Amino acid sequence: MTTLSLPLDFKRLEQLYAAGLQDNFLENALRKLVARQVERDEADLAQLNGWLANYELKYSMKSQEFWDKYKAGNMADTADFMEWNALFKSRLRLLDRLKILKGESLHA
């Protein structure tokens, strides 16, 4: 049995569909996988938003404002600020992933 890499598997599926493959079972399975990942990512986003809200309340500053200042070097490297930065960057990555999963443009 040949072991295939996931990117190669997706490339082959893309080629099969471009060649006219129509498979309801496969299409439904892929839709369910994407929907499940969207659910998981939205739950993770809600949790991240809660953690970010705690920092916003604690420091009376929106996360975007904090992050802009942090990137510019205008915030100290305290444990709270480093964690806030990491959480905010995680939120940005998660939002990008959700846009991809939902078929939205990343930079719209």
Secondary structure, 3 states (H helix, E strand, C coil): CCCCCHHHHHHHHHHHHHCCCCCHHHHHHHHHHHHHHHHHHHHHHHHHHHHHHHHHHHHCCCHHHHHHHHHCCCCCCCHHHHHHHHHHHHHHHHHHHHHHHCCCCCCC
